[in-house]
């Protein structure tokens, strides 16, 4: 999820609100497919494709209709709420048993390698390795480099013959496809898909990204994707620690917002501290020269 948000946030410089709709979309499509008898792996891929289509819609609204990025995400996210309800038929779809009372399989029970925790870690690691490998490969191809160039300097990219609008749509699709993949896996881990499971997605993902960027700077694209995984783990550990301190779970959303605000403000705080230290050194140097 965080890797998907990173693509639009850092490559296109957009905090895409579509994430809060594509995350439950992936869960909804996957849950509906599994309940109707589709294999878990194919259902997961279907959920991913659904997220890519959501990204296509947002990319089209932004590039072709010239709707501002923020409004585009909000429009798509709002529309996806109804779409997800239509797909699931109700607000919550359990993935434990079907209507006949038969136990449903998911991707974690299909690829069982021990207890549930071990299986979740192994399957998650496999998906992460595949996703990062494919992303590194793609963004080092001619099309991937063109997409990154559009994010760095759209006018210069257009001057060099790159179709900026098409590249933006590609990034939107990949980003939301990955976010939907995360939702599909989360639904199978939890054993249900819920209409409200995407709330706060963008905040959680941005927190993981900012933590990763604060810890390690100036990394290659592939290494940055790996550090985002570390940032996500650290973020969840912080939340677990907060709950251990006895913080009311109802206050977690507020804590998410405050923590992200602090993380986003850290670069400015660090810059101000460095400037203050430099002014202090300059003042001391001037005093010595005066003496």
ABEGO torsion letter per residue (X at the ends): XAAAAAAAAAAAGBBBAAAAAAAAAAAAAAAAAAAAGBBAAAAAAAAAAAAAAAAAAAAAAAAAAGBBAAAAAAAAAAAAAAAAAAAAGBABBBAABBAAGBBBBBAAAABBAEBAAAAAAAAAAAAAAAAAAAAAAAAABAAAAAAAAAAABAAAAAAAGBBAAAAAAAAAAAAAAAAAAAAAAAAAAAGBBBAAAABGAAAAAAAAAAAAAAABBGBBAAAAAAAAAAAAAAAAAAAAAAAAAGBBAAAAAAAAAAAAAAAAAAAAAAAAAAAAAAAAAAAAAAAAAAX
